Amino acid sequence: MKISQKGLYALQAMMRLARRYNEGAIRIRDIAYDEGLPEKFLELILLEMKNARMVESVRGAKGGYRLRRPPSEIYLAEIIRLMDGALAPFGDAEQLRALIESDVEHRALYQVFLDVRDAAARILEKTSLADIIKDDTPKSGKKGRTRKENPTQVLSMVATPRRGKD
């Protein structure tokens, strides 16, 4: 599965909002700073999430964004589907089922792809924001990013197969 930069930023922003759920609304500028995200891009992402009723905006001096539901009721699959569409790395489940039925010669291959898709979807559908933030508070008490690596580069390194000797 490949998550777009937009999807990754959305997940990071939602994690920040989940960490500060009981603190009220948080300004976009603060979310962007804490997470190391581009503020203008984050504005567009949060607007899309607001239209999907995942977050709400609050006007005024203490304004900003906050989650509409508790972090335990917002699942990763919901965020990823909103930002990136289907969870499947090989197409959505219906497409794969159609290929299994129509392409007899490659049926077993498409079944494996469907199994991978279903396993990934199950994990993302049962993992809430609360699940992923409960043990991630930095021990040093510092806010924001503690690593200099670009998360997208790290994800692509993990997902990219090595070449050469294994």
C-alpha positions, 0 to 999 in steps of 0.5 A, a space after each residue: 500500500 502506498 500512502 500519498 504525501 497528503 494522506 501522511 500529512 492528514 494522519 499526522 495532523 489527526 494524531 496531533 489533534 488526538 493528542 490534544 483532544 481535551 485541550 480544545 481547538 488548535 490553530 493550523 499554525 500550531 499543528 503545522 509547526 508541531 508536525 513540521 507540515 506546510 501550513 497552506 497544504 494543511 489548510 486544504 487537508 483540514 478543510 477536506 476533513 471538515 467537509 467529511 465531518 471528521 474535524 470541526 473549526 472554531 472561530 475566534 481568538 481561541 479558534 482552530 480545529 478539533 476532532 468531532 469525535 473522540 480519538 477512539 472512534 476515528 479509525 486510520 482506514 477512514 482517514 486514508 480512504 478520504 485522502 487517498 481512496 481505496 486501501 488496496 495496493 492492487 485495486 479495490 476489493 470489487 475489482 480484484 473479485 472481478 479479476 478472480 472470476 474473469 481471469 481463470 489463468 491468474 486467479 490464484 495471483 489475484 486471490 493473493 492480492 485480495 488477501 493482502 488487501 483484506 489483511 491491510 484493511 482489517 488492520 487499518 479499520 480496527 486501529 484508531 487514533 487513540 491506539 496509535 497515540 497512547 504510547 508515542 509521547 516523547 520521553 524528553 518532553 519536547 514537542 514536534 518532530 524529533 527526527 530529521 528524516 522525511 517520513 515519506 522517504 523513510 516509508 519508501 525505504 521500508 517499502 522498497 525491496 532491496 536489490 542485490 544479495 539477500 
